[in-house]
Amino acid sequence: MSFSRGPKEPVPEVETNVWSCTSDDCQGWMRETYSFNEEPACPLCKSTMEREVRVIPEMK
């Protein structure tokens, strides 16, 4: 049995609403659709988060 390591199909990227950490020392962010709070705190450092749009791989 052999496994092919050939080129994989590229994952399409889409504009997605996300929550982004406002702390300069933290890179935390999450997809808006996965947050349960209206204004979530950063799960990494507990700072406030703000909405932004990022181009990231599409989730199916």
Phi and psi restraints in degrees (range 20) as a CNS / XPLOR table:
assign (resid 1 and name C) (resid 2 and name N)
       (resid 2 and name CA) (resid 2 and name C) 1.0 -125.5 20.0 2
assign (resid 2 and name N) (resid 2 and name CA)
       (resid 2 and name C) (resid 3 and name N) 1.0 151.6 20.0 2
assign (resid 2 and name C) (resid 3 and name N)
       (resid 3 and name CA) (resid 3 and name C) 1.0 -114.0 20.0 2
assign (resid 3 and name N) (resid 3 and name CA)
       (resid 3 and name C) (resid 4 and name N) 1.0 131.4 20.0 2
assign (resid 3 and name C) (resid 4 and name N)
       (resid 4 and name CA) (resid 4 and name C) 1.0 -84.6 20.0 2
assign (resid 4 and name N) (resid 4 and name CA)
       (resid 4 and name C) (resid 5 and name N) 1.0 132.4 20.0 2
assign (resid 4 and name C) (resid 5 and name N)
       (resid 5 and name CA) (resid 5 and name C) 1.0 -109.9 20.0 2
assign (resid 5 and name N) (resid 5 and name CA)
       (resid 5 and name C) (resid 6 and name N) 1.0 30.1 20.0 2
assign (resid 5 and name C) (resid 6 and name N)
       (resid 6 and name CA) (resid 6 and name C) 1.0 -67.4 20.0 2
assign (resid 6 and name N) (resid 6 and name CA)
       (resid 6 and name C) (resid 7 and name N) 1.0 179.4 20.0 2
assign (resid 6 and name C) (resid 7 and name N)
       (resid 7 and name CA) (resid 7 and name C) 1.0 -62.1 20.0 2
assign (resid 7 and name N) (resid 7 and name CA)
       (resid 7 and name C) (resid 8 and name N) 1.0 137.1 20.0 2
assign (resid 7 and name C) (resid 8 and name N)
       (resid 8 and name CA) (resid 8 and name C) 1.0 -92.1 20.0 2
assign (resid 8 and name N) (resid 8 and name CA)
       (resid 8 and name C) (resid 9 and name N) 1.0 154.9 20.0 2
assign (resid 8 and name C) (resid 9 and name N)
       (resid 9 and name CA) (resid 9 and name C) 1.0 -66.4 20.0 2
assign (resid 9 and name N) (resid 9 and name CA)
       (resid 9 and name C) (resid 10 and name N) 1.0 130.8 20.0 2
assign (resid 9 and name C) (resid 10 and name N)
       (resid 10 and name CA) (resid 10 and name C) 1.0 -65.6 20.0 2
assign (resid 10 and name N) (resid 10 and name CA)
       (resid 10 and name C) (resid 11 and name N) 1.0 143.5 20.0 2
assign (resid 10 and name C) (resid 11 and name N)
       (resid 11 and name CA) (resid 11 and name C) 1.0 -86.3 20.0 2
assign (resid 11 and name N) (resid 11 and name CA)
       (resid 11 and name C) (resid 12 and name N) 1.0 125.2 20.0 2
assign (resid 11 and name C) (resid 12 and name N)
       (resid 12 and name CA) (resid 12 and name C) 1.0 -65.0 20.0 2
assign (resid 12 and name N) (resid 12 and name CA)
       (resid 12 and name C) (resid 13 and name N) 1.0 142.4 20.0 2
assign (resid 12 and name C) (resid 13 and name N)
       (resid 13 and name CA) (resid 13 and name C) 1.0 -105.3 20.0 2
assign (resid 13 and name N) (resid 13 and name CA)
       (resid 13 and name C) (resid 14 and name N) 1.0 141.0 20.0 2
assign (resid 13 and name C) (resid 14 and name N)
       (resid 14 and name CA) (resid 14 and name C) 1.0 -134.2 20.0 2
assign (resid 14 and name N) (resid 14 and name CA)
       (resid 14 and name C) (resid 15 and name N) 1.0 154.9 20.0 2
assign (resid 14 and name C) (resid 15 and name N)
       (resid 15 and name CA) (resid 15 and name C) 1.0 -70.0 20.0 2
assign (resid 15 and name N) (resid 15 and name CA)
       (resid 15 and name C) (resid 16 and name N) 1.0 128.2 20.0 2
assign (resid 15 and name C) (resid 16 and name N)
       (resid 16 and name CA) (resid 16 and name C) 1.0 -133.7 20.0 2
assign (resid 16 and name N) (resid 16 and name CA)
       (resid 16 and name C) (resid 17 and name N) 1.0 135.9 20.0 2
assign (resid 16 and name C) (resid 17 and name N)
       (resid 17 and name CA) (resid 17 and name C) 1.0 -74.2 20.0 2
assign (resid 17 and name N) (resid 17 and name CA)
       (resid 17 and name C) (resid 18 and name N) 1.0 129.4 20.0 2
assign (resid 17 and name C) (resid 18 and name N)
       (resid 18 and name CA) (resid 18 and name C) 1.0 -134.4 20.0 2
assign (resid 18 and name N) (resid 18 and name CA)
       (resid 18 and name C) (resid 19 and name N) 1.0 162.3 20.0 2
assign (resid 18 and name C) (resid 19 and name N)
       (resid 19 and name CA) (resid 19 and name C) 1.0 -100.2 20.0 2
assign (resid 19 and name N) (resid 19 and name CA)
       (resid 19 and name C) (resid 20 and name N) 1.0 130.0 20.0 2
assign (resid 19 and name C) (resid 20 and name N)
       (resid 20 and name CA) (resid 20 and name C) 1.0 -120.6 20.0 2
assign (resid 20 and name N) (resid 20 and name CA)
       (resid 20 and name C) (resid 21 and name N) 1.0 136.7 20.0 2
assign (resid 20 and name C) (resid 21 and name N)
       (resid 21 and name CA) (resid 21 and name C) 1.0 -65.0 20.0 2
assign (resid 21 and name N) (resid 21 and name CA)
       (resid 21 and name C) (resid 22 and name N) 1.0 139.4 20.0 2
assign (resid 21 and name C) (resid 22 and name N)
       (resid 22 and name CA) (resid 22 and name C) 1.0 -87.7 20.0 2
assign (resid 22 and name N) (resid 22 and name CA)
       (resid 22 and name C) (resid 23 and name N) 1.0 -8.6 20.0 2
assign (resid 22 and name C) (resid 23 and name N)
       (resid 23 and name CA) (resid 23 and name C) 1.0 -74.5 20.0 2
assign (resid 23 and name N) (resid 23 and name CA)
       (resid 23 and name C) (resid 24 and name N) 1.0 133.6 20.0 2
assign (resid 23 and name C) (resid 24 and name N)
       (resid 24 and name CA) (resid 24 and name C) 1.0 -66.9 20.0 2
assign (resid 24 and name N) (resid 24 and name CA)
       (resid 24 and name C) (resid 25 and name N) 1.0 -21.6 20.0 2
assign (resid 24 and name C) (resid 25 and name N)
       (resid 25 and name CA) (resid 25 and name C) 1.0 -92.3 20.0 2
assign (resid 25 and name N) (resid 25 and name CA)
       (resid 25 and name C) (resid 26 and name N) 1.0 1.2 20.0 2
assign (resid 25 and name C) (resid 26 and name N)
       (resid 26 and name CA) (resid 26 and name C) 1.0 -128.4 20.0 2
assign (resid 26 and name N) (resid 26 and name CA)
       (resid 26 and name C) (resid 27 and name N) 1.0 142.1 20.0 2
assign (resid 26 and name C) (resid 27 and name N)
       (resid 27 and name CA) (resid 27 and name C) 1.0 -106.3 20.0 2
assign (resid 27 and name N) (resid 27 and name CA)
       (resid 27 and name C) (resid 28 and name N) 1.0 15.0 20.0 2
assign (resid 27 and name C) (resid 28 and name N)
       (resid 28 and name CA) (resid 28 and name C) 1.0 -64.1 20.0 2
assign (resid 28 and name N) (resid 28 and name CA)
       (resid 28 and name C) (resid 29 and name N) 1.0 141.7 20.0 2
assign (resid 28 and name C) (resid 29 and name N)
       (resid 29 and name CA) (resid 29 and name C) 1.0 -159.6 20.0 2
assign (resid 29 and name N) (resid 29 and name CA)
       (resid 29 and name C) (resid 30 and name N) 1.0 161.4 20.0 2
assign (resid 29 and name C) (resid 30 and name N)
       (resid 30 and name CA) (resid 30 and name C) 1.0 -150.5 20.0 2
assign (resid 30 and name N) (resid 30 and name CA)
       (resid 30 and name C) (resid 31 and name N) 1.0 152.4 20.0 2
assign (resid 30 and name C) (resid 31 and name N)
       (resid 31 and name CA) (resid 31 and name C) 1.0 -64.4 20.0 2
assign (resid 31 and name N) (resid 31 and name CA)
       (resid 31 and name C) (resid 32 and name N) 1.0 136.9 20.0 2
assign (resid 31 and name C) (resid 32 and name N)
       (resid 32 and name CA) (resid 32 and name C) 1.0 -57.8 20.0 2
assign (resid 32 and name N) (resid 32 and name CA)
       (resid 32 and name C) (resid 33 and name N) 1.0 -35.7 20.0 2
assign (resid 32 and name C) (resid 33 and name N)
       (resid 33 and name CA) (resid 33 and name C) 1.0 -69.0 20.0 2
assign (resid 33 and name N) (resid 33 and name CA)
       (resid 33 and name C) (resid 34 and name N) 1.0 -15.5 20.0 2
assign (resid 33 and name C) (resid 34 and name N)
       (resid 34 and name CA) (resid 34 and name C) 1.0 -100.5 20.0 2
assign (resid 34 and name N) (resid 34 and name CA)
       (resid 34 and name C) (resid 35 and name N) 1.0 4.1 20.0 2
assign (resid 34 and name C) (resid 35 and name N)
       (resid 35 and name CA) (resid 35 and name C) 1.0 -94.3 20.0 2
assign (resid 35 and name N) (resid 35 and name CA)
       (resid 35 and name C) (resid 36 and name N) 1.0 140.6 20.0 2
assign (resid 35 and name C) (resid 36 and name N)
       (resid 36 and name CA) (resid 36 and name C) 1.0 -97.8 20.0 2
assign (resid 36 and name N) (resid 36 and name CA)
       (resid 36 and name C) (resid 37 and name N) 1.0 -15.0 20.0 2
assign (resid 36 and name C) (resid 37 and name N)
       (resid 37 and name CA) (resid 37 and name C) 1.0 -102.8 20.0 2
assign (resid 37 and name N) (resid 37 and name CA)
       (resid 37 and name C) (resid 38 and name N) 1.0 151.8 20.0 2
assign (resid 37 and name C) (resid 38 and name N)
       (resid 38 and name CA) (resid 38 and name C) 1.0 -66.0 20.0 2
assign (resid 38 and name N) (resid 38 and name CA)
       (resid 38 and name C) (resid 39 and name N) 1.0 -37.3 20.0 2
assign (resid 38 and name C) (resid 39 and name N)
       (resid 39 and name CA) (resid 39 and name C) 1.0 -134.4 20.0 2
assign (resid 39 and name N) (resid 39 and name CA)
       (resid 39 and name C) (resid 40 and name N) 1.0 87.2 20.0 2
assign (resid 39 and name C) (resid 40 and name N)
       (resid 40 and name CA) (resid 40 and name C) 1.0 -72.7 20.0 2
assign (resid 40 and name N) (resid 40 and name CA)
       (resid 40 and name C) (resid 41 and name N) 1.0 155.3 20.0 2
assign (resid 40 and name C) (resid 41 and name N)
       (resid 41 and name CA) (resid 41 and name C) 1.0 -91.7 20.0 2
assign (resid 41 and name N) (resid 41 and name CA)
       (resid 41 and name C) (resid 42 and name N) 1.0 151.6 20.0 2
assign (resid 41 and name C) (resid 42 and name N)
       (resid 42 and name CA) (resid 42 and name C) 1.0 -59.4 20.0 2
assign (resid 42 and name N) (resid 42 and name CA)
       (resid 42 and name C) (resid 43 and name N) 1.0 128.1 20.0 2
assign (resid 42 and name C) (resid 43 and name N)
       (resid 43 and name CA) (resid 43 and name C) 1.0 -69.5 20.0 2
assign (resid 43 and name N) (resid 43 and name CA)
       (resid 43 and name C) (resid 44 and name N) 1.0 -16.3 20.0 2
assign (resid 43 and name C) (resid 44 and name N)
       (resid 44 and name CA) (resid 44 and name C) 1.0 -91.1 20.0 2
assign (resid 44 and name N) (resid 44 and name CA)
       (resid 44 and name C) (resid 45 and name N) 1.0 -45.0 20.0 2
assign (resid 44 and name C) (resid 45 and name N)
       (resid 45 and name CA) (resid 45 and name C) 1.0 -125.1 20.0 2
assign (resid 45 and name N) (resid 45 and name CA)
       (resid 45 and name C) (resid 46 and name N) 1.0 -1.4 20.0 2
assign (resid 45 and name C) (resid 46 and name N)
       (resid 46 and name CA) (resid 46 and name C) 1.0 70.1 20.0 2
assign (resid 46 and name N) (resid 46 and name CA)
       (resid 46 and name C) (resid 47 and name N) 1.0 12.1 20.0 2
assign (resid 46 and name C) (resid 47 and name N)
       (resid 47 and name CA) (resid 47 and name C) 1.0 -74.0 20.0 2
assign (resid 47 and name N) (resid 47 and name CA)
       (resid 47 and name C) (resid 48 and name N) 1.0 169.8 20.0 2
assign (resid 47 and name C) (resid 48 and name N)
       (resid 48 and name CA) (resid 48 and name C) 1.0 -71.7 20.0 2
assign (resid 48 and name N) (resid 48 and name CA)
       (resid 48 and name C) (resid 49 and name N) 1.0 159.1 20.0 2
assign (resid 48 and name C) (resid 49 and name N)
       (resid 49 and name CA) (resid 49 and name C) 1.0 -125.7 20.0 2
assign (resid 49 and name N) (resid 49 and name CA)
       (resid 49 and name C) (resid 50 and name N) 1.0 155.2 20.0 2
assign (resid 49 and name C) (resid 50 and name N)
       (resid 50 and name CA) (resid 50 and name C) 1.0 -130.1 20.0 2
assign (resid 50 and name N) (resid 50 and name CA)
       (resid 50 and name C) (resid 51 and name N) 1.0 152.7 20.0 2
assign (resid 50 and name C) (resid 51 and name N)
       (resid 51 and name CA) (resid 51 and name C) 1.0 -74.4 20.0 2
assign (resid 51 and name N) (resid 51 and name CA)
       (resid 51 and name C) (resid 52 and name N) 1.0 143.5 20.0 2
assign (resid 51 and name C) (resid 52 and name N)
       (resid 52 and name CA) (resid 52 and name C) 1.0 -154.9 20.0 2
assign (resid 52 and name N) (resid 52 and name CA)
       (resid 52 and name C) (resid 53 and name N) 1.0 170.4 20.0 2
assign (resid 52 and name C) (resid 53 and name N)
       (resid 53 and name CA) (resid 53 and name C) 1.0 -112.9 20.0 2
assign (resid 53 and name N) (resid 53 and name CA)
       (resid 53 and name C) (resid 54 and name N) 1.0 131.0 20.0 2
assign (resid 53 and name C) (resid 54 and name N)
       (resid 54 and name CA) (resid 54 and name C) 1.0 -125.8 20.0 2
assign (resid 54 and name N) (resid 54 and name CA)
       (resid 54 and name C) (resid 55 and name N) 1.0 151.2 20.0 2
assign (resid 54 and name C) (resid 55 and name N)
       (resid 55 and name CA) (resid 55 and name C) 1.0 -95.9 20.0 2
assign (resid 55 and name N) (resid 55 and name CA)
       (resid 55 and name C) (resid 56 and name N) 1.0 109.4 20.0 2
assign (resid 55 and name C) (resid 56 and name N)
       (resid 56 and name CA) (resid 56 and name C) 1.0 -135.2 20.0 2
assign (resid 56 and name N) (resid 56 and name CA)
       (resid 56 and name C) (resid 57 and name N) 1.0 164.8 20.0 2
assign (resid 56 and name C) (resid 57 and name N)
       (resid 57 and name CA) (resid 57 and name C) 1.0 -57.9 20.0 2
assign (resid 57 and name N) (resid 57 and name CA)
       (resid 57 and name C) (resid 58 and name N) 1.0 140.4 20.0 2
assign (resid 57 and name C) (resid 58 and name N)
       (resid 58 and name CA) (resid 58 and name C) 1.0 -71.1 20.0 2
assign (resid 58 and name N) (resid 58 and name CA)
       (resid 58 and name C) (resid 59 and name N) 1.0 137.9 20.0 2
assign (resid 58 and name C) (resid 59 and name N)
       (resid 59 and name CA) (resid 59 and name C) 1.0 -97.5 20.0 2
assign (resid 59 and name N) (resid 59 and name CA)
       (resid 59 and name C) (resid 60 and name N) 1.0 135.9 20.0 2
